[in-house]
Amino acid sequence: MENIRITVLSVLFLSAAVYLADMLISGTGMEKTVRYITGLMAVCTLVIPLYNSLSGWQPDAFEDSYIFEPDTGLYFQERSMLKENLEKLIYDKLLAEGIKAESVSVNLQISEDNEITDISADIILCKGQSENLQRTRELIGEDLGIKCRAVTDKA
């Protein structure tokens, strides 16, 4: 049914485009070329859906492959989005305090009941930021309530 709707809409839009092109080109030397191209487009618009329905190929059949299944109740997408948002929050919090982090990695511990039991963060500060290690641990631990392991990059 979806294929029929798409085909009808395609034919309507093609008809409008052909009518517009015919109005713009009429009386010029390109009239035959434009009519040939629009005729070819019309044939393709009608033949391709017919071929797809006869060959059994259904674009709607692939929609099921995009449905995400929960792995254990807390969706994988939610976990990754939570991790990304927490990493950005930590990075922005440190940056607001003038502390430059080279990398921030958030770790989530999920219980069997699909509840988050522990959140921790591993932070690598940029070279020359060793004086900010304790301040980083305090900011993340006290302000955000996230266990924090902070080290500096020695390279």
LINFENUR-V887356 format. One record per pair of residues at least 12 apart in sequence whose C-alpha atoms are under 6 Angstrom apart, sorted by sequence separation. I is the first residue (numbers start at 1). J is the second residue. D is the distance in Angstrom with one decimal. If there is no record, write none. Layout:
i: [I,I]
j: [J,J]
d: [D,D]
This chain:
i: [107,107,106,106,105,87,105,104,104,103,103,102,130,83,101,102,101,102,101,100,120,124,127,119,120,121,122,123,124,125,126,120,122,124,74]
j: [119,120,120,121,121,104,122,122,123,123,124,124,152,106,124,125,125,126,126,126,146,150,153,146,147,148,149,150,151,152,153,148,150,152,114]
d: [5.8,5.2,5.8,4.4,5.6,5.8,5.1,5.9,4.6,5.9,5.3,5.5,5.8,5.8,5.9,5.2,4.2,5.0,5.3,5.8,5.4,5.8,5.1,5.8,4.5,4.9,4.9,4.7,5.1,4.6,5.7,5.7,6.0,5.3,5.8]
